[in-house]
Structures are given as structure tokens and as C-alpha cells.
Amino acid sequence: MESLVFAMNADNTVIDHARALLGTRLVGHGVSAIITEVEAYAGIDDPASHAFTRTPRSEIMYGRPWRLYVYRIHGHHCANVVTGPTEQASAVLIRAGRIDNGIELARERRGEIADDYLARGPGNFTKALGITIADLGTDLKVATPIFLDRDVETPPVEITAGPRVGVRHAADRPWRFWISDDPTVSAYRRHPKTSDQS
């Protein structure tokens, strides 16, 4: 059975897509992880999104969906699933996952830490799966070195919602979603310079 996330259409919101990604499997460079935490960014309607202002960096978010938007911040890479629709530039940041295959390789990339922490946090997630800027634009519907596993049936999961981590604008929108009580979910940290409460 194909993953629910690929059955969604253009009428679904970025929040729908974010919630549907929870519990799906992302395969990356010899390691796979069950996605346990995400954040939704509504593109041109979201002042916290990189696509709120159109720039060369965010241009990929204005294109067709189900591609990988990768950016670098504070020495780490972050991976986003572009969800569209085209010109809306919405995307979902993958914040955490539970490694379910290739755990030894993930440990080599991350070091000697507890398994629950191997892909906990967006920078750790990409490091565990070997995702870098070189993967920018990857089509996640095609079985390349990085893809969403379409053959995995996503079981129902209990989802919790809360504010996004570390954003300055629209900081209180409850657009961070995670699998309830999953130990791989990252800690909430509010940006110290939050500029509004919307």
C-alpha cells in the first residue's frame, strides 16, 4: 500500500502534509528513518518561511512538490520536503526521526551517542542520513539515494502539536507536529528575539 503522503493532492494544506509525513520512512545514503517530528512552513503566507521573500536560495520551494530543499545553518544541514502547491512555496522541515535501518552507518556519522539521539534535531537527522547541499532538489518520489519509501504503509500515530522551534516571526503558530511521547523528538526552544505572537 502506498504511503498516505503521496495520496494527498493540491487541495491539502502544508499542515495536512506535515501531519501525513509523520510515521513515514525517509531513506538516505544507506540509512533510513521513520519521521517523528516536523514543522510546517506556509511559504508566501508565512513570515517564518525562507520563501516569504523570494530569493535564489528559496527558489526551489516555488517549483513542483516532493523535492528536497536543503539549506545550511550554524554549520548543520536541514532538510525540507517541498509540498507546494507551485508558487505557494510551502514546505515541511524534518526535525527528527527514529533510525530503523543502517544504524551502524548512522552511528559512524554521528558518533557514540544513544540511539534515540542519532536523528534527534534537524541537523542530526541530516547528518545521520548523510544529507548535504549536494542533495538539494532531489525528487523524493524516485528511488534515488534519498527518497520517501512509497511501499511502506504508514500506521496511525497519535500526534501532538505545538509552536515551532527557534523562529522569530509567527512564533506561536502551533505548526510543529510530532509523534506523541516518542523519545527521538527534540526539545522545544523559543527564539530569544521573537518579534511577535502571531
Order of alpha helices (4+ residues) and beta strands (2+ residues): alpha-alpha-beta-beta-beta-beta-beta-alpha-alpha-beta-beta-beta
